[in-house]
Amino acid sequence: MNFIRKTKQNYWKAGFVLAFLCTSSLGYAQEAIKYQLPPQSIVDLVDAPQIPEENFSPDGRYMLVLDVPGFQTIEQISQPVLGVAGLRINPLTNTTVAENPGTYKGIKVRDLKTEAEFSIAGLPQVLGMADIKWSSQPGVFAFLNKSLQDTELWIADLNSKTAKKILSKVNDTYGTTFQWTKDGNTLLVQQVVTSRGEVPVQNPVPTGPVVQENLGGITPSRTYQNLLSNAYDERVMEYYLSSELVLVDLSGNARPLGVKGMFKSVSYSPDGQYLLIQKVVRPYSYLVPIHLFPSEVSVYSSTGSKVKDIYTLPLADKLPSSFDAVLDGPRDFQWRKDKGASLIFVQALDKGNPNVKSDVRDELFELAAPFDLSGAQKIYSGNYRIRSIEWGDGFAIVGENWRKDRSSKLTLLNTTTNQVIRVLSTRKSEDTYTDPGTFIKNEKGFLLTDGKGAVFTKGQGASPEGDRPFVMKWNVNNGRQDTLYKSKRGYYEEPLFFNNTGVVYVSRESAKDAPNVFAINLKNKKEQKITDFADPYPSLANVKKQLLSYKRKDGLTLSAVLYLPENFKKGDTPLPAFIWAYPREFKTKEAAGQVKGSPHKFPRLAFRSPVYWVTQGYAVIDQADMPIVGEGSAEPNDTFVEQIKDNAEALIDYVAEMGVVDRDRIGVGGHSYGAFMTANLLAHTDLFAAGIARSGAYNRTLTPFGFQGEARTYWEAKETYDKMSPFNYAPKIKRPLLLTHGMDDENSGTFPIQSERLYAAIKGHGGIVRLVMLPKEFHGYRSREGVLHTFWEQHQWLEKYVKNKK
């Protein structure tokens, strides 16, 4: 079975030993060392308490203050991980394994009505709270508790201020793990199949070859990891991902429905009488992950008896190479929220192929009981791909998008007559300045309205002065938009909760002030501070932060965030610098030149952040704009190398002219696509003293059916793929390059072999290069030991080749 990276070479040491390759001016060597620590100031920042998160009850009565854990230990991330059908699961606890486990280690409750704060009794001694879902019963929510032994379902009742476990052996590997019934007194849960028996055992003696065949059909697919590879893998997948549906009440009384399978999704009809169930079925694929496997769509009664098999979605391994490609035939089945038990689904009029010319791309259908597909009624025709539908009282808002030219559209639909009332918005999706935000919904999942024709949205509020998040009232009948609240200047205020009762709860922060929750009265503008979270990074309190705006040589406006050490003054000797960036594609220069982010955001330090090095005397430039623009018929990547060079030159010229950066002592780095950018900058420019590239992909022939935002295949754009691959230019990489990579990297396209091969290519041509392979780490590094060692490597590299460059 595909236990992640199980066949890695035997020289990797166990436990706390890290193996890596390193070079010197005389050659190269292989070493094995223990995890190392960076300077204490960086260790303190890594170990600083995390900023709590908030979760509001749907009625606005309660606010949960959730304690976020820091990095896991190497022991914790060394639990078994099984790679199966594109997923990563823990076979011991029946749950998915991710870079961020999404768990909370503590909880406090704030009663927003009485202003009292209290704890919940009866919680597990070691809490791993995840997936909080509120009941329709006031003050009650369910959650998963993830331990090292099991995944359990728990109930918390804020009325009694108690919690209790109601079910063990919950199957959280795939699908809809649990959900409330309509009355809010019962939960429908995916539980491990009690009769599944022992884990399948692989026959060590092969019974024959593994054969894949294609009889002329065009079947392009992107580069995925952890796929099935043989019949044994299939059995193991079925063993771990299969669940049985169980109803469990608040007292823990469980009743199986008698429905089993690998559930892609399960959902109740609005009236609670039916279940829409989508199961993964054969034939499986060894080329694509499970979400592209065939799936059987059926309606069951709420008691578990099958009512109707509706449709089987085919294996999606023959989609054209385009982000706008979809399956031919019915897709995206879901319940219509404004009716008791009626389905909707989408079907492509162009057979799912974006290359087929068609004025209408998608059509939306309704399917009422008895759920016979031949009786479906068309209710809307879309010019683009239908991506969403939000339901209101007597109306709906349909969202469409066409990725190829970044077109986006919102349309108001009369749900009684199925007639289009008006087009609410047509815009370019990459134009952040005109983004109306996301719709706010009520506790039942409907659009929140004022009862007079207006809905509400909240958004980032991108603007030339930076992001200023907002809450907006939007009259969908006449198109009038009124901003109810907008982040005040000098702060970044993110709306957390709004239910049209006259108060909006926001998280307020500034460059120096840690985020805290405030209640804002929209009528009299009075404020009430709800939380009092301390600054987790006091050592950064006096660090200088500035949003930079500068021009590329073609006139495109770029931006970046500059951090300067607290003791740096104007006129001081220019500092060594560390630039961190990530390229992004655009179809217009106008969109690429828009200001992104906010200078008033409090620094949230994670393993991707470069801000740690401001404590070591560096000027740190984070979120440096690296736009790649391809207007009209041009594709952005055709001039990728030229544009990242222009971006870098513009930034370096600007900060050097400011007198804050020594242009001869600048390091550049990035993670994933940012690592790819870094290697290209070192291969094609002499702007940098050294580079740090983490978990990147460097040879585009290994991702031949598209990567990142590139939809063309290698054979359709061979020159572009070859030119963009820094692996092809390894002899030109003469500036020192540090490569790090998680040995269990699961990300599409960034196989660890990408770093291994680039290392070998640079080494073979006499370059200065170091490769660090991190045991047990994914695409995003998870363990405290792994992160701190990565920072030790980065610090040694920057000190030797940037700050003290000879």
Solvent accessible surface area in square Angstrom, and as a share of the most:
residue,aa,sasa,rsa
1,M,19,0.09
2,N,43,0.22
3,F,88,0.37
4,I,22,0.11
5,R,74,0.27
6,K,123,0.52
7,T,115,0.67
8,K,32,0.13
9,Q,105,0.47
10,N,153,0.79
11,Y,74,0.28
12,W,35,0.12
13,K,105,0.45
14,A,89,0.69
15,G,61,0.59
16,F,94,0.39
17,V,37,0.21
18,L,0,0.00
19,A,2,0.02
20,F,2,0.01
21,L,36,0.18
22,C,11,0.07
23,T,30,0.17
24,S,73,0.47
25,S,114,0.73
26,L,175,0.87
27,G,35,0.34
28,Y,132,0.50
29,A,51,0.40
30,Q,102,0.45
31,E,72,0.32
32,A,53,0.41
33,I,43,0.22
34,K,139,0.59
35,Y,33,0.13
36,Q,62,0.27
37,L,105,0.52
38,P,9,0.05
39,P,39,0.24
40,Q,115,0.51
41,S,40,0.26
42,I,0,0.00
43,V,7,0.04
44,D,78,0.40
45,L,8,0.04
46,V,6,0.04
47,D,70,0.36
48,A,12,0.09
49,P,98,0.62
50,Q,57,0.25
51,I,28,0.14
52,P,32,0.20
53,E,78,0.35
54,E,44,0.20
55,N,40,0.21
56,F,24,0.10
57,S,1,0.01
58,P,48,0.30
59,D,76,0.39
60,G,15,0.14
61,R,80,0.29
62,Y,14,0.05
63,M,1,0.00
64,L,0,0.00
65,V,19,0.11
66,L,3,0.02
67,D,55,0.28
68,V,30,0.17
69,P,42,0.27
70,G,41,0.40
71,F,60,0.25
72,Q,40,0.18
73,T,55,0.32
74,I,8,0.04
75,E,107,0.48
76,Q,77,0.34
77,I,3,0.02
78,S,47,0.30
79,Q,41,0.18
80,P,47,0.29
81,V,20,0.12
82,L,2,0.01
83,G,0,0.00
84,V,0,0.00
85,A,0,0.00
86,G,30,0.29
87,L,37,0.19
88,R,34,0.12
89,I,0,0.00
90,N,10,0.05
91,P,20,0.13
92,L,101,0.50
93,T,1,0.01
94,N,3,0.02
95,T,11,0.07
96,T,59,0.35
97,V,22,0.13
98,A,41,0.32
99,E,56,0.25
100,N,111,0.57
101,P,55,0.34
102,G,38,0.37
103,T,21,0.12
104,Y,37,0.14
105,K,112,0.47
106,G,18,0.18
107,I,15,0.08
108,K,95,0.40
109,V,0,0.00
110,R,32,0.12
111,D,10,0.05
112,L,26,0.13
113,K,152,0.65
114,T,82,0.48
115,E,97,0.44
116,A,52,0.40
117,E,104,0.47
118,F,29,0.12
119,S,58,0.38
120,I,11,0.05
121,A,61,0.47
122,G,53,0.51
123,L,42,0.21
124,P,25,0.16
125,Q,188,0.83
126,V,126,0.73
127,L,22,0.11
128,G,8,0.08
129,M,0,0.00
130,A,5,0.04
131,D,63,0.33
132,I,27,0.14
133,K,57,0.24
134,W,39,0.14
135,S,8,0.05
136,S,81,0.52
137,Q,64,0.28
138,P,92,0.58
139,G,4,0.04
140,V,9,0.05
141,F,0,0.00
142,A,0,0.00
143,F,0,0.00
144,L,1,0.01
145,N,4,0.02
146,K,47,0.20
147,S,39,0.25
148,L,90,0.45
149,Q,131,0.58
150,D,16,0.09
151,T,0,0.00
152,E,26,0.12
153,L,0,0.00
154,W,25,0.09
155,I,8,0.04
156,A,0,0.00
157,D,44,0.23
158,L,3,0.02
159,N,98,0.50
160,S,65,0.42
161,K,95,0.40
162,T,61,0.35
163,A,11,0.08
164,K,99,0.42
165,K,96,0.40
166,I,11,0.06
167,L,17,0.08
168,S,39,0.25
169,K,101,0.43
170,V,0,0.00
171,N,0,0.00
172,D,19,0.10
173,T,2,0.01
174,Y,33,0.13
175,G,35,0.33
176,T,38,0.22
177,T,10,0.06
178,F,0,0.00
179,Q,30,0.13
180,W,33,0.12
181,T,24,0.14
182,K,136,0.58
183,D,79,0.41
184,G,0,0.00
185,N,62,0.32
186,T,30,0.17
187,L,0,0.00
188,L,2,0.01
189,V,1,0.00
190,Q,2,0.01
191,Q,26,0.11
192,V,11,0.07
193,V,15,0.09
194,T,113,0.66
195,S,84,0.54
196,R,66,0.24
197,G,52,0.50
198,E,157,0.70
199,V,66,0.38
200,P,29,0.19
201,V,131,0.75
202,Q,79,0.35
203,N,88,0.45
204,P,125,0.78
205,V,100,0.58
206,P,113,0.71
207,T,135,0.78
208,G,44,0.42
209,P,120,0.75
210,V,88,0.51
211,V,114,0.65
212,Q,112,0.50
213,E,138,0.62
214,N,83,0.43
215,L,154,0.77
216,G,70,0.67
217,G,30,0.29
218,I,145,0.73
219,T,33,0.19
220,P,18,0.11
221,S,29,0.18
222,R,64,0.24
223,T,26,0.15
224,Y,59,0.22
225,Q,20,0.09
226,N,17,0.09
227,L,34,0.17
228,L,3,0.02
229,S,58,0.37
230,N,35,0.18
231,A,60,0.46
232,Y,28,0.11
233,D,1,0.01
234,E,22,0.10
235,R,104,0.38
236,V,3,0.02
237,M,0,0.00
238,E,51,0.23
239,Y,25,0.10
240,Y,17,0.06
241,L,2,0.01
242,S,23,0.15
243,S,1,0.01
244,E,12,0.06
245,L,1,0.01
246,V,1,0.01
247,L,18,0.09
248,V,0,0.00
249,D,46,0.24
250,L,50,0.25
251,S,83,0.54
252,G,26,0.25
253,N,100,0.51
254,A,53,0.41
255,R,129,0.47
256,P,82,0.52
257,L,15,0.07
258,G,64,0.61
259,V,6,0.04
260,K,97,0.41
261,G,16,0.16
262,M,9,0.04
263,F,2,0.01
264,K,57,0.24
265,S,43,0.28
266,V,4,0.03
267,S,39,0.25
268,Y,35,0.13
269,S,3,0.02
270,P,44,0.28
271,D,46,0.24
272,G,14,0.14
273,Q,106,0.47
274,Y,53,0.20
275,L,0,0.00
276,L,9,0.05
277,I,1,0.00
278,Q,23,0.10
279,K,35,0.15
280,V,8,0.05
281,V,39,0.23
282,R,128,0.47
283,P,90,0.57
284,Y,27,0.10
285,S,7,0.05
286,Y,47,0.18
287,L,75,0.37
288,V,2,0.01
289,P,9,0.06
290,I,2,0.01
291,H,95,0.42
292,L,34,0.17
293,F,5,0.02
294,P,4,0.03
295,S,0,0.00
296,E,45,0.20
297,V,0,0.00
298,S,2,0.01
299,V,0,0.00
300,Y,13,0.05
301,S,23,0.15
302,S,30,0.19
303,T,93,0.54
304,G,14,0.13
305,S,64,0.41
306,K,99,0.42
307,V,67,0.39
308,K,72,0.30
309,D,74,0.38
310,I,16,0.08
311,Y,56,0.21
312,T,68,0.40
313,L,15,0.08
314,P,61,0.38
315,L,42,0.21
316,A,8,0.06
317,D,16,0.08
318,K,120,0.51
319,L,46,0.23
320,P,39,0.25
321,S,40,0.26
322,S,36,0.23
323,F,78,0.33
324,D,1,0.01
325,A,12,0.10
326,V,19,0.11
327,L,29,0.15
328,D,71,0.37
329,G,8,0.08
330,P,12,0.08
331,R,15,0.05
332,D,73,0.38
333,F,18,0.07
334,Q,79,0.35
335,W,16,0.06
336,R,2,0.01
337,K,88,0.37
338,D,46,0.24
339,K,89,0.38
340,G,34,0.33
341,A,22,0.17
342,S,4,0.03
343,L,0,0.00
344,I,2,0.01
345,F,5,0.02
346,V,8,0.05
347,Q,62,0.27
348,A,6,0.04
349,L,95,0.47
350,D,2,0.01
351,K,141,0.60
352,G,1,0.01
353,N,44,0.23
354,P,16,0.10
355,N,118,0.60
356,V,68,0.39
357,K,193,0.82
358,S,35,0.23
359,D,128,0.66
360,V,39,0.23
361,R,28,0.10
362,D,0,0.00
363,E,21,0.09
364,L,1,0.01
365,F,35,0.14
366,E,20,0.09
367,L,2,0.01
368,A,56,0.43
369,A,58,0.45
370,P,105,0.66
371,F,1,0.00
372,D,65,0.34
373,L,48,0.24
374,S,105,0.68
375,G,44,0.42
376,A,23,0.18
377,Q,120,0.53
378,K,107,0.45
379,I,7,0.04
380,Y,13,0.05
381,S,45,0.29
382,G,1,0.01
383,N,65,0.33
384,Y,56,0.21
385,R,0,0.00
386,I,8,0.04
387,R,113,0.41
388,S,50,0.32
389,I,19,0.10
390,E,34,0.15
391,W,4,0.01
392,G,1,0.01
393,D,137,0.71
394,G,37,0.35
395,F,28,0.11
396,A,0,0.00
397,I,1,0.00
398,V,0,0.00
399,G,7,0.07
400,E,5,0.02
401,N,33,0.17
402,W,24,0.08
403,R,67,0.24
404,K,135,0.57
405,D,60,0.31
406,R,23,0.08
407,S,11,0.07
408,S,21,0.14
409,K,26,0.11
410,L,30,0.15
411,T,2,0.01
412,L,1,0.01
413,L,1,0.01
414,N,44,0.22
415,T,12,0.07
416,T,115,0.67
417,T,75,0.44
418,N,47,0.24
419,Q,116,0.52
420,V,78,0.45
421,I,81,0.41
422,R,75,0.27
423,V,68,0.39
424,L,22,0.11
425,S,21,0.14
426,T,97,0.57
427,R,45,0.16
428,K,86,0.36
429,S,45,0.29
430,E,23,0.10
431,D,33,0.17
432,T,57,0.33
433,Y,75,0.29
434,T,74,0.43
435,D,67,0.35
436,P,16,0.10
437,G,17,0.17
438,T,91,0.53
439,F,31,0.13
440,I,17,0.08
441,K,91,0.39
442,N,52,0.26
443,E,113,0.51
444,K,156,0.66
445,G,21,0.20
446,F,51,0.21
447,L,6,0.03
448,L,18,0.09
449,T,44,0.26
450,D,35,0.18
451,G,70,0.67
452,K,167,0.71
453,G,20,0.19
454,A,1,0.01
455,V,0,0.00
456,F,1,0.01
457,T,0,0.00
458,K,71,0.30
459,G,15,0.15
460,Q,91,0.40
461,G,14,0.14
462,A,16,0.12
463,S,20,0.13
464,P,101,0.63
465,E,78,0.35
466,G,1,0.01
467,D,18,0.09
468,R,31,0.11
469,P,1,0.01
470,F,19,0.08
471,V,0,0.00
472,M,14,0.06
473,K,65,0.28
474,W,4,0.01
475,N,33,0.17
476,V,3,0.02
477,N,90,0.46
478,N,98,0.50
479,G,26,0.25
480,R,159,0.58
481,Q,93,0.41
482,D,49,0.25
483,T,81,0.47
484,L,46,0.23
485,Y,24,0.09
486,K,90,0.38
487,S,0,0.00
488,K,75,0.32
489,R,165,0.60
490,G,33,0.32
491,Y,75,0.28
492,Y,5,0.02
493,E,1,0.00
494,E,71,0.32
495,P,9,0.06
496,L,46,0.23
497,F,33,0.14
498,F,12,0.05
499,N,40,0.21
500,N,60,0.31
501,T,101,0.59
502,G,33,0.32
503,V,42,0.24
504,V,0,0.00
505,Y,29,0.11
506,V,0,0.00
507,S,11,0.07
508,R,25,0.09
509,E,4,0.02
510,S,12,0.08
511,A,31,0.24
512,K,115,0.49
513,D,76,0.39
514,A,10,0.08
515,P,4,0.02
516,N,12,0.06
517,V,1,0.00
518,F,28,0.12
519,A,11,0.08
520,I,3,0.01
521,N,48,0.25
522,L,30,0.15
523,K,191,0.81
524,N,78,0.40
525,K,119,0.50
526,K,143,0.61
527,E,75,0.34
528,Q,71,0.32
529,K,98,0.42
530,I,13,0.06
531,T,14,0.08
532,D,121,0.63
533,F,41,0.17
534,A,87,0.68
535,D,48,0.25
536,P,15,0.10
537,Y,11,0.04
538,P,98,0.62
539,S,62,0.40
540,L,15,0.08
541,A,39,0.31
542,N,94,0.48
543,V,17,0.10
544,K,84,0.36
545,K,42,0.18
546,Q,83,0.37
547,L,42,0.21
548,L,1,0.01
549,S,62,0.40
550,Y,10,0.04
551,K,132,0.56
552,R,11,0.04
553,K,164,0.70
554,D,67,0.35
555,G,44,0.43
556,L,9,0.04
557,T,34,0.20
558,L,1,0.01
559,S,5,0.03
560,A,1,0.01
561,V,4,0.02
562,L,0,0.00
563,Y,10,0.04
564,L,15,0.08
565,P,12,0.08
566,E,92,0.41
567,N,118,0.60
568,F,13,0.05
569,K,133,0.56
570,K,202,0.86
571,G,77,0.74
572,D,49,0.26
573,T,108,0.63
574,P,51,0.32
575,L,27,0.14
576,P,8,0.05
577,A,0,0.00
578,F,0,0.00
579,I,2,0.01
580,W,22,0.08
581,A,4,0.03
582,Y,77,0.29
583,P,2,0.01
584,R,140,0.51
585,E,31,0.14
586,F,18,0.08
587,K,25,0.11
588,T,42,0.25
589,K,77,0.33
590,E,128,0.57
591,A,5,0.04
592,A,0,0.00
593,G,16,0.16
594,Q,17,0.08
595,V,15,0.09
596,K,58,0.24
597,G,21,0.20
598,S,5,0.03
599,P,22,0.14
600,H,58,0.26
601,K,78,0.33
602,F,10,0.04
603,P,15,0.10
604,R,121,0.44
605,L,16,0.08
606,A,51,0.39
607,F,9,0.04
608,R,95,0.35
609,S,16,0.11
610,P,2,0.01
611,V,4,0.03
612,Y,2,0.01
613,W,0,0.00
614,V,3,0.02
615,T,43,0.25
616,Q,34,0.15
617,G,27,0.26
618,Y,0,0.00
619,A,0,0.00
620,V,0,0.00
621,I,0,0.00
622,D,19,0.10
623,Q,105,0.47
624,A,3,0.02
625,D,16,0.08
626,M,7,0.03
627,P,2,0.01
628,I,1,0.00
629,V,14,0.08
630,G,3,0.02
631,E,75,0.34
632,G,64,0.62
633,S,117,0.76
634,A,52,0.40
635,E,62,0.28
636,P,6,0.04
637,N,4,0.02
638,D,59,0.31
639,T,59,0.34
640,F,1,0.01
641,V,13,0.07
642,E,73,0.33
643,Q,16,0.07
644,I,1,0.01
645,K,77,0.32
646,D,26,0.13
647,N,1,0.00
648,A,1,0.01
649,E,51,0.23
650,A,12,0.09
651,L,2,0.01
652,I,3,0.02
653,D,60,0.31
654,Y,73,0.28
655,V,0,0.00
656,A,23,0.18
657,E,143,0.64
658,M,63,0.28
659,G,30,0.29
660,V,11,0.07
661,V,4,0.02
662,D,38,0.20
663,R,109,0.40
664,D,92,0.48
665,R,53,0.19
666,I,0,0.00
667,G,0,0.00
668,V,1,0.00
669,G,0,0.00
670,G,0,0.00
671,H,6,0.03
672,S,17,0.11
673,Y,6,0.02
674,G,0,0.00
675,A,0,0.00
676,F,0,0.00
677,M,0,0.00
678,T,0,0.00
679,A,0,0.00
680,N,0,0.00
681,L,1,0.00
682,L,5,0.03
683,A,4,0.03
684,H,41,0.18
685,T,20,0.12
686,D,105,0.54
687,L,38,0.19
688,F,5,0.02
689,A,5,0.04
690,A,1,0.01
691,G,1,0.01
692,I,1,0.00
693,A,0,0.00
694,R,2,0.01
695,S,0,0.00
696,G,0,0.00
697,A,3,0.02
698,Y,1,0.00
699,N,23,0.12
700,R,10,0.04
701,T,55,0.32
702,L,73,0.36
703,T,3,0.02
704,P,29,0.18
705,F,62,0.26
706,G,2,0.02
707,F,10,0.04
708,Q,78,0.35
709,G,18,0.17
710,E,7,0.03
711,A,30,0.23
712,R,56,0.21
713,T,14,0.08
714,Y,29,0.11
715,W,158,0.56
716,E,118,0.53
717,A,9,0.07
718,K,110,0.47
719,E,143,0.64
720,T,13,0.08
721,Y,0,0.00
722,D,36,0.19
723,K,68,0.29
724,M,2,0.01
725,S,0,0.00
726,P,0,0.00
727,F,61,0.25
728,N,70,0.36
729,Y,58,0.22
730,A,3,0.02
731,P,58,0.36
732,K,109,0.46
733,I,1,0.01
734,K,113,0.48
735,R,78,0.28
736,P,12,0.08
737,L,0,0.00
738,L,0,0.00
739,L,0,0.00
740,T,0,0.00
741,H,0,0.00
742,G,0,0.00
743,M,14,0.06
744,D,15,0.08
745,D,2,0.01
746,E,40,0.18
747,N,51,0.26
748,S,53,0.34
749,G,5,0.05
750,T,8,0.05
751,F,58,0.24
752,P,0,0.00
753,I,63,0.32
754,Q,4,0.02
755,S,0,0.00
756,E,34,0.15
757,R,121,0.44
758,L,0,0.00
759,Y,4,0.02
760,A,45,0.35
761,A,19,0.15
762,I,0,0.00
763,K,57,0.24
764,G,62,0.60
765,H,98,0.44
766,G,65,0.63
767,G,12,0.11
768,I,65,0.33
769,V,0,0.00
770,R,40,0.15
771,L,3,0.02
772,V,0,0.00
773,M,2,0.01
774,L,1,0.00
775,P,19,0.12
776,K,85,0.36
777,E,1,0.00
778,F,0,0.00
779,H,17,0.07
780,G,0,0.00
781,Y,3,0.01
782,R,11,0.04
783,S,0,0.00
784,R,82,0.30
785,E,31,0.14
786,G,0,0.00
787,V,1,0.00
788,L,1,0.01
789,H,0,0.00
790,T,1,0.00
791,F,1,0.00
792,W,51,0.18
793,E,3,0.01
794,Q,2,0.01
795,H,18,0.08
796,Q,79,0.35
797,W,18,0.06
798,L,1,0.01
799,E,41,0.18
800,K,130,0.55
801,Y,40,0.15
802,V,0,0.00
803,K,51,0.21
804,N,85,0.44
805,K,85,0.36
806,K,234,0.99
